[in-house]
Amino acid sequence: MSRLTDLITQVKGKNNQLGADLEREFRILSARLPFGLNFERHSPEAVELPQRPVRKGDKVRVLPERGTAAKGDARLWQVVRIIKTDQSKAAELELLDPRDPRVRTVAVDDLVVVAEFRDTIYPGLISTGRVDQGGDKPYHTVINGENYHVLRALTFTHRSKIDAIYIDPPYNTGAKDWKYNNDYVEGDDLYRHSKWLAMMERRLLTARELLNPEGSVLIITIDEKEYLRLGLLLEQIFEGSRVQMVSITISPRSTSRANEFSRVDEYAFFVFVGNVEIGAGERSGDDAEVRWLYLRRTQRSLVRGSRPRQFYPVYVDRKTQKIVHIGDPMSSNDRVEDVPVVKGATPVFPIAPDGTPLIWGLTGPSLQQALDGGYVRVTPGNEHQPYTIAYLSTEDIKRVQRGEYRTTGTRTDGSKIVVIPGGKASRPSTVWREARHDAGAYGTSLLRSLIPGRSFPFPKSLYAVEDALRLFIRSKPNAIVLDFFSGSGTTAHAVMRLNRQDGGRRQSISVTNNEVAANEQKALREKGLRPGDAEWEQWGICDFITKPRVEAAITGKAPDGQSVQGEYKFTDEFPLAEGFEENAEFFTLTYETPVAVSHHAAFSRIAPLLWMRAGGRGRRIDRLPATGWAVVEAYGLLVDVDNAAPFQKAIAKIEDLRVAYIVTDDERRFQVITRHLPAHVEPVRLYESYLANFSFANGE
């Protein structure tokens, strides 16, 4: 039922004749279809929140008895009051149906909180783990939560800041691939298409608020079930933006279907927002520069001493940034401080951002040979490794020698500029036929290598996602990429690959829920388990697939602690076990009350949002500072406005600080304080800014 028919039903409960008259007029109007996409805007989605504590005023459903696979009470009730006893808690409920004003009392443990689409939410985040392997790089984030609610949370942290959105939504095949109002949408559901469109429209409207209007891209993959409707929906939501569809071969072996053409491809819609530009693709378009490999290895098992010949000083001239000498291998007992001095040059060692001594990827003689040929390049590094050294792989050098690649000049450090000659077209075509886009080999099989023994239905090829994103964020080393149908975490993985190829600091935000696969739910229910139980949640998508995959990609370690087997292919080839120099943190969405927020009671859950808004890098202020203020790398927090002076001085000393959060109810004092902040610092008034952002109902 649409929202209007739902309201008519309520009117009938109070005045049957008036309701009937309204219903007749509604049918007449609904028969007049204007040109364009028409579908039922179904009653607001009702999402169950099993891990949310039950509070007075909540909407709830009554769960089925433990040990049964039967569905529970689908009706919505409201908690009138909580009744506490010495041993348990119960809730007095009132049915949310004007035609049936009944009440009942149910044990709190047998209730699940429900949030409807139009309800106002006040979000927070709880950290559930992190991986630190990228030094001072910003963090990738993985958020476990209902994706529409997380999108609303991101309107506070990332409004107009997202450079690219890549999503792989449910294809609405009629199988158990997605839920609406906590029920799987079956193939024989007469409203299957309109339910899917209503679900997508709500999320895309919010996604539009997050995209950078100056230049960004939305990429959506889909198959033949909904591509026509999705195309019209995108034209309506992103009016004025260019929309184009690409066909991608994802299964060269083809998938046979009864009395139909064998399917080898799927589609990807690209929505070009603002002045976003399409870059050159791999081996197509204009000449593309070849990828160089980092000389320092990143695999944590390859520490100093693991290969004695591959730890040695490389001397770089401080004026020319050229390598002038390659030192002898050093034993584990040799001190780096004691290496010979080369006048005007700095000795460089393979030191990770966290200070761990690793090894070089080549022995000294091999590096010298590549250097003599002009296939070693030097760029500025960091405090642990003052210069970053990269080299061309042996295979790429052979391609240069065979004439497949060509050199177009020499850099100031003496390295050659090597390019892949482009084709006739200046941009990639609308049909992609690349072996690396095979979803079986580079989606399913790759995932199996990262998290052995765990499966996810139809993960995307890592390289297909990487290629799509590269076209738009290759020239944006600080791009922010969002995936709010994250599933197995391929998008985050692709962003980390792109960072490794050019030293970028791009961030990904991955949003997924912790839904347990349909074929596993029955068995878990028969064991007496329910959503919300720890034994149930451990099998959810986020906990069982997404988080372990992202962690394995960064660390090079599978969940059992063993090194990941296999190698990355194409563009940048190296062992999966080397991992990435990246940081990631995992969160679960929470639901707060405005009273708790205003009185600091929810600060620890609001803190991650403040940190994300400031760029998601460096330390986070997780507790209210006893001194009344605190300043970290990316932002500052002033709780006691009487301490504004030292707060302002501390902020002025940090060049890269982006946001100043000031807690005050006094707008005049807020303005006085902000006048003394540096021009590049964004002042944000708490908690007024947060509450105002979420004070409107999230509905139609």
Secondary structure, 3 states (H helix, E strand, C coil): CEHHHHHHHHHHHHCHHHHHHHHHHHHHHHCCCCCCCCCCCECCCEEEECCCCCCCCCEEEECCCCCCCCCCEEEEEEEEEEEECCCCEEEEEEECCCCCCCEEEEEHHHEEEEEECCCCCCEEEEEEEEEECCCCCCEEEEEECCHHHHHHHHHHHCCCCECEEEECCCCCCCCCCCEECCEECCCCCCCHHHHHHHHHHHHHHHHHHHECCCEEEEEEEECCCCHHHHHHHHHHHCCCCEEEEEEEECCCCCECCCCCCCECEEEEEEEEEECCCCCCCCCCCCCEECCCEECECCCCCCECCCCHHHCCCEEEECCCCCEEEECCCCCCCCCHHHCCCCCCEEEECCECCCCCEECECCCHHHHHHHHHCCCEEEEECCCCCCEEEEECCHHHHHHHHHCCCEEEEECCCCCEEEEECCCCCCCCCCEECCHHHCHHHHHHHHHHHHCCCCCCCCCCCHHHHHHHHHHHHCCCCCCEEEECCCCCCHHHHHHHHHHHHHCCCCEEEEEECCCCCHHHHHHHHHCCCCCCCHHHHCCCHHHHHHHHHHHHHHHCECCCCCECCCECCCCCCCEHHHCCCCEEEEEEEEECCHHHHHCCCCHHHHHHHHHHHCCCCCCCCCCCCCCCEEECCCEEEECCHHHHHHHHHHHHCCCCCCEEEEECCCHHHHHHHHCCCCCCCEEEEECHHHHHHCCCCCCC
